[in-house]
Amino acid sequence: MNHKMKNLFGILLILFFSVPALMAQKLDYTVSFDADNRYVLIQLKASGLTGDSTLFRMPVWAPGYYLILDYPKHLTGFRANGADGLPLDWQKRGKDGWLIQHPGTSDVELSYRIFANNQSVAESKINSERAFLAPNGLFLYVDEAKELPVTLTIRPDERWSEITTGLAPVPDAENCWFAPDADRLYDSPLLLGNQQVIRFELDNRQYELALETPDGIEETTFVADLQKMITQAIALFGEAPFQHYAFLLMGKGGGGLEHLNSQACFTSGSFRFANEADYRRFLSFITHEFYHLYNVKAIRPVEFEPFDYGQEVFTPMLWVSEGLTVYYESVILRRAGLITPQQACETLGRFIRTVESREGNKAMSLRESSYDIWLHFFNRNANRDDVIISYYDKGPILGLLLDIAIRQASANRKSLDDVMRTLYQDWYKTAGRGFTEEEFWAVCAETAGDPLTEIRSYVDTTTPIDYDRYLGYAGLQLDADYTLRLTKCEGLAKAIQQSIF
């Protein structure tokens, strides 16, 4: 954070904590640990509550992780007291609600424990060596009042020396952070332990790289490559929606999850990659989560606004949120000079091979795969490949074809970049909301100067794709074994090929 922004933010926080009118309603959390027994200990002081009762809720899922996790099942030892320390009556409301009776007082104190022993990027896990805190499964919010500001004070285990998060620190307060509302709190994981932290500044923005297992990092170009990737991702939109960003890179495991101020990802447990291909895959993984800053955290389907943490939220547009993000992994890394044109081509070709070799491509459309993700996020049924496809596989294919189609229709004057920038500027920044399905296609059509009816049919139906036609516009060739190759070409085809690859 630059000095001007830091000073302004400090002034705002000072005003918040010193003006009584602004203190009327807020949530103050204090977190401590019973690390050896894998418990997170939570205390909540809720100030300025109205009425005689308040319903507190806990989310049952985390945005970006489309699976009902039922976080409340890990909560135990719930207690509610008034400001005088005397117990308050309370009743459970459904699986995720606690109704607190507090007649005569506007301040309550809640306490409970969370058993944290599940390893995923959307769930908390602690032991004697470290703690990963996924806020959705830890903190309650006031029902229908997610806008209440939050402070979070952490009392770490004495064996831990570092705390990494994208949250903004409260000035002059030790291990205390601020979130303007519940959405930002839930969007801000924390990593506590003895991780190696590398800090750097890039274009007046501050970055933290927290490495739980840094073995071999000094022998790689990862930090320099990360900076090249960041530069190209931000250049695509012309600005970054943050001043401070944290990379929480944990030990051996699987998965990653995007956040507005950070990303939380597992690694292979070491930075000693077996070969260059493994390293490129890791760079693509990190790039994917970083690009989500724009495509998901800013540009997102309107169905996700506001977030409903109590149930599934359905949208047919996750192929845009996830599939186009997979496509931009290759685009950004190519522009950063971190992969070659042929490597980008090979990566996109593998997606075509995966999709076209599975019967599920004939049974499920890309649009359907987006809508039904809640049923198939971890579908491991024996018939999986026969009945479903993943938007992680077919989404980047449509990203490539859509990009080519727009460039072809506009004589390479416009591209998918322009679509994403329009969604960012006109919907996220100007309208302050997400996009509808029809609005997305309208932007594509306006950008291309063509309705792109056939491309849309490849999303909405299981119609076989005319690869030869669209790939030919960019001088690409798809062999019988679905190997995607760059060919020599001239004119518009050459311009399109060089622009993408």
N, C-alpha and C positions, 0 to 999 in steps of 0.2 A: 504494500500500500504506500503510495507516495505521501510526502509530508503534508500537502494540502488536504488530501482525502483523509489522512489519519487525524489531522487536527479537527476537521469538520465532524468526522465520526465521533471523536472524543467529546466534542461540544454537545452533540446530540445525546450521547449516553449520559453525560453529566446532567443535562436538563431532565432526562428521563428519571434519573435516580434522585433528583433534588426537588422537583416540582410536585407537590402533593396531588394535584389534579391528574397528573400522568401516572401516579402510582396507584390509582384507585383499584384497578384490576390487573393482576399479573400473577404469574406462576413462578415460584422460586424452587428449583430442584437442588438437592444435595445428594451426591452419589458416593458411596463408599463400598467396600468389598470384603467378602469372606472368600478370598481367592482359593484357598485350599479346598473348600467345599463347593466351589463354583457358583457362588451366589453374588448377585449385585444387590446392594442394599439401597433402597430409594426412600428419600424423605421429600415430601412436597408441601410447601406452604402456599396456599391459594388465598390471595388477598382481594378484597373488594367484591365478594360474591353478592348477588342480589337474591331476594326472595328467601323462603324458608328451607329450600332444598336445592341441591345441585347434582346433576348427573354427569359423572366423569366416565370417559370411555378410553379404551385402548384399541389401537388399530388391529386388524386381523390380517393385513397384507402390507407390502411395501411397494410403492410405485417403481416400475421397472422390473419387478420380480412377480410375474403374473401367476401367483399361486397363493391360495388361502393357507396361511401358516398358523392361524389361531394362536397368536401370541399370548393371550390371557391364560392359556393352559399352564404357562410356566410361572404364574404369579401365585404367591402364597403369603400367609401372615399379614393379611390386610388389616389395618387399623385406621380409625378416624377420630381425631380429637378437635376440640375447639381451641381458640387462642389461649384459653385458661388451662389447657392441659387435660380437661375432663373429656371422657369418651362421648362420641356422638353416635346416634343410631344410624345404621345404613342397611341397605338391602341390595342384593345383586339384581341387575336388570339385564336379562339375556346373558349371552356368553361373554360380552365385552363391556358391560356397564356396571357402575357402582353408584347408587343413588344415596347421597349423603344428606341427612336431615340436620339443618343448622339454624333453627329458629332463634332469633335474637342476636346472631353474630354473623359477620360478613367474612370472617377469616377462619379457615380450617387448616388442619395439619394432617396429612395422610402419610402412612408409611407401609411398606411392603417389601418383599424380597422377590427377585427373579432368578430362577435357576437357569444358568447360561452355559450350556454344554453342547450346542448344535453348531457344526461347522458349515457355514454358508456365508455369502456376502450380504444376506438379508437377516441374519440371526446372530445374536450375541454369543460369544464363547470366551470363557476366562479360565485361567489356571494360575499357578504360582509364578509363571514367567511373563505372562502378558494378558491383556484383555482387549477384545474387539467388541465395541459397543454399537449395536444397530438400534438406533433410538426408537423406531416404530414398536419394538417389542419391549421397551422399558418404561416409556413415559405416557401418562394419561393426559388427555385434553378435556376441556370443558365442552360438553355437547352443545353444538350450535354456536360455539364461541372460540373457534380455532384461531381467531385473530389476536387473542391475548398474548402479550409479550412474555418472554421466558428468560430467566437466568439459570445457568447450569454451573454449579460448583462441584468440582471433582476432588475427592480425597483419595489419592491413589495409594495402593499398597506400597509399603516402604521399600519393597524390592524393585520397584519400577522407577525409572529416571526420566522417561519421556512421555509426553502426551501430544498426539498429532490430530488435528481436526481442521476443517475449513471454517468453523464458526469464528465469529469476531470476538476477540477477548475484551472483557470489561476493563477499562483503564484502572490501574493501581489496585487491582484485585488479583490475588494469587489463585491460579487454576480456576478462573471463573470466566464463563463465556455468555454471550447474549444472542438470542434469536428473536426476531420481530414477531414471530407467530409460530404456531404448531407446525405448519408446513415446512418452514425453514429448519426447525429443530429436527423433524423426522428426516430431513434431507441432508443431515450432517453427522455421519458416523465418526467414531473416535477410535484411535489405536493407542493403547497404553502399554508400556513395557520398556525394553532397553533397545529399541530399534535404532539403527543408524539413520541420522537425519541429515540430508544434504539440502541446503538452501541456496537458491539463486534468484537473481532478478533478471527479467527479460521485458524490455519495452515498458519500464516503469510499473511492472506487476511483480508481485512476490510469489514464489513457489517453494513448496516444501516437498521433498521426496523422502518418505519414511520407509525404510527397508528393514523388514523384520529378519530376513535372512540375506544379508548383503554379500555372501560368499562370492568372490570373483568380480564384483562390480568394478573394482579398480582396473581390471584387465579389459574392460569393454569401452565402447564409445557411446554407451547408453545415454548418459546425461547430455552429451552433445547432440546425439540423434533425437532425443526427446525435445530439445529446444528447436531443432529444425522442424519437427512435426508440429509443435505448438505454433510456430511462426506461420506456417502454411495454413493451418486450420483457421487461425484468427484472420489471416489475410483474405480468406474466402468471404468473410462477412464484414470485414473492415473494422471490427471492434470486438472486445471481449466483455462478457457480462459479469466480470468479477475483477477484484483487485488482488485477491489472495486465493491461491488454489493449492490443494494438498493431494499428493499421490500416496495413498495408503496401500503399499505393496506388501502383502503378508507372505507367510511361508508357503509350503507346498500345499496345493489344493486346486480346486477348480472354480471358475466363475469370476465375474466382475460385475460391479453395479455402479451406474453413473449417478452423480449428484451435481448440483449447481455450483458447489464450491470445492468439489473433490471427486475422487473416484476410489473405490475400495476393490482391490483385485488380489486374487491369489497368484502365486508364481509357481515355478517348478521346485522352489526351495533353494535355488542357486542361480547365479548369473553366469555359470560355466555351461554354455549351451553346447549341445552335441555337435551342431553344425550350423551353417549360415541360415539354412531354411528354418530351423527352430527359432533362431533369433528373429528372423523376419516375421514369423508368426506371432511372437511375443510383442514386437513393435506394432503389428496390426491390431492386436488385442488392446493395447494401451491406447492406440489411436481411436479405436471404436468408442471406448468409454469417453475419451476427450471430445470427440465430435458430437456426442450426445449433449454436450453443453448447449449446442444450438438445436440439433434435431432430437427433441424429446423434452429437454428442460425449458427450452424457449418455444420452438416450433413443435406443437403437439396437437393431437386430435382434440376437438372441442369436448368430447365426452369425458375427458379427464379434468374438467374444470366445473366446480371445485372438486378436489379429491374427495371421494367417498371411501373412507378407510374401513367401513364396516361390511362391505360386500364387494363382489366382483364388479368391475366396470368394463362393459363390452364396447368394442369399437372395431370396425372393419379396416382400420387404417394403420395397424401396427406394422404392416409390410413397408409403409413409408418410414415409420419411426425406427425400425430395426433393419429392414432390408436395404433401404437406401444408405443407412449408416455403414453397413457392411461394404457396400459399393464404394463409399467415400474413403474407406480404409486404404484401398489401392490408389485412389485418386490423390489423396493427400500425401501418402508416402512417395508416390511417383514425383509429385511436384517438389517434394523436399529432397529429391535425389537419393532416397534411401532404398529404392528398388528400381530395377531396370524396366523398360517397356515390356520386354518379354516376360519378366517375372510377374508383372501386373496381369498380362494376358493369360499366363498359366493359372494364376489364382482364379480369375473369373471363369476360365474354362473348366476348372474343377467343379464349380457350382453347377454349370450346365450338365456335366457328366453325372453328378449326383442326382439331380432332379430327373433327368431324362431316363435314367436307369432304374427308376422306381415306379411301381404301379400306382403308388399314391398320387402321382402327378395326373393320373387320369380320373381320380376319384375326388380330389379336393382342389378347389381353386385357391389362388393366393389370397383373395379376399376372405374366403372361408377360414383359411389357416389363421388369419389375424383375429377373426371374431371368436374362434373356438380355442384360442390358446389356453384358456383357463381349464379346458379339459385335457390338453395335450402337452403342457409345459414340461412334464417329466413322464411322458407316455413311453413306457418300455414294453408294451404288449408285443407278443410275437408277430402280430400282423401289422405292426406300425408302418412299415415301409409300403404295405399294400394299400393303405387306406388314408394316409395323411402325407402332407408335405410340410416343410418348415419354411417360414418366411425368411429365416436366416440363409437359406439356400436359394430359393427362387426370387426373393426380394432383390438381391444384388444383380441377378440376371435382368430383371425388369428395370433396375436402375441404369444398367448399361444400355439397354435398348431404348429406354426413354430419353437418355442423354443423346444417343445417336439420332433418334427421330427428331428431336428438337433442333439439333444442329443441322440435320439434313433439310428440314423444312424452312429453316431461317438462313440458309447458306452459311452456316457456322457463325452467324452473328450472335446467336443466343444459345443457351445450354441449360442443363439441369441446375448449374450454379445460379442462374438467374431466377429459377423457380424457388430455390431455397432462400435466396436473398429477399425475394418478394414476400414470401411467407414470414420471414423474420422481421422485416421492416413494417409491412402493412398489417399483419395480424398480431404478432407478438408485441411490437413496440408501439404501433399507432392504435390499433383496436384493443390491445390488451387482452386478447383471448386466443383460443386455439382455432383451428380451421375445421370446417366440415368436409365431408367426402366430396361434395359437389364443388366446393370452393377450391379444393386442391386441383381437381381436374380443370376447372375454369382457368386457374393460373397457368397450368401446363399448356392449355390450348391457346391462351393469349400470348404466352411467351413464344410458342412455336409458330403462331399464325396459322394453326391447323388444329382441327378437333381431336386428332390422335385417337380416333375411334377404335382402330385395330389394336393399338397398344393397350387401351383400357380393357378390351375384350380378353387380352391375355392375363389380366389381373382378375377380372370378374368371373371368368369361366375357365374350363379346362381345355379350351381350344388349342390345338397344337401351334407352336410358335413357328413363324416363317423366319428361321434364323438366317437363311441365305440372303433374303432380301435386306433385313436390317443390318446384319453384320457386314454385308457387302457395301453399304453406304460408307463404312469406315475402313474399307480395305482389309477386313478380317475374314478368315476362312475357318470353318468348322469341319474337321475331318470326321470320318465315319466313327472313330472311337471317341468323338466329342473333344478332341484336342483343339484348342483355339489358337490360331496362328496369325501373326501379322504378315501381310503380303505387301509387295511393292505396288503402289498405286499412284495416281496422279489427280490433279484438280481438287475438287471438293472432298473426295474420299481421303486424299492425302492430308488435307487440312484438318479434317475431323479426327483422323487417326493420330496425328501429331498433337492435337489439342487434348486428347484423352490420355494417350500413352506417351 
